[in-house]
Amino acid sequence: MPIIVNLDVMLARRKMRSKELAEQIGITEQNVSLLKSGKVRGVRFETLERICRVLDCQPGDILEYQPEEDKG
């Protein structure tokens, strides 16, 4: 998938654990883990807003677009 999730990078920069983020934004630690691994198909804007507020960052700091290489 061409969307890369850099949530783990932002957590490391803020010296915050997934558990702490989960508590502050109101989702389970398991859901934070799924977000970090990129194994989700979508994220609510409300959740993204909460993440950005807690981590003091922009959505572009967390989500990155990298086009897949042409396989043809």
N, C-alpha and C positions, 0 to 999 in steps of 0.2 A: 504494500500500500504506500502511496506516495506521501502520506501525512505522517510525520515523525513527531512523537510526543516526547518533549524534553522536561517533563515534570520532575524526574529524578535529579536533573541538573539544577533546576531551580531550588529544590529542597536542599540539596547539598550547599548551594550558595548561601541559603538562608539558615543553614545549620539547624534544619528542622526535620523531624522524623515523620514518616507517613502517618503514624498513629496520632500525632499532635495535629497535623493538617486535617485529618478525618474528623477529629473532635471539633475543630474550629469551624469547619464548613458544613458539618451536619450530614456526612455520609459515612459509610462503613470503611474500615481500614482495607477490607477486601476490595471494595470498589476503587479506592485510591490505588491499590496494587494493580488492578486491571487497567486503570488509566495510565499508570507509569509504564506498563508493558506494551501499551498500544493495542490491547486485545479488546477494545470496545469499538462499536460501530458509530458511536456518536456521543456527544456530551451536551447537556443542556446549557444554554447560555447562562442561566441562573447559577449553575455549578461553576462554570468557567469564571463568572464574575466573582464569586466567593473565593475561588482559588487565587485570582489576581489580587483581590483585596488583602487576603491574608499574607500572600507572598510579596506584596507590593511590586507587582510586575504587570506587563502587558500580555494579552493573549499570544502575540507573536513571540514572546519569550518562552512560551510553553509549546506552541504548535508550530511546526515547520513543514513547508512543502518541498519535497524533492521528487521531481518527475522520474518515473521509472524509465530505464533505458529501453530503447526500441529493440524488440526481440526479433525484428524482421530482417 
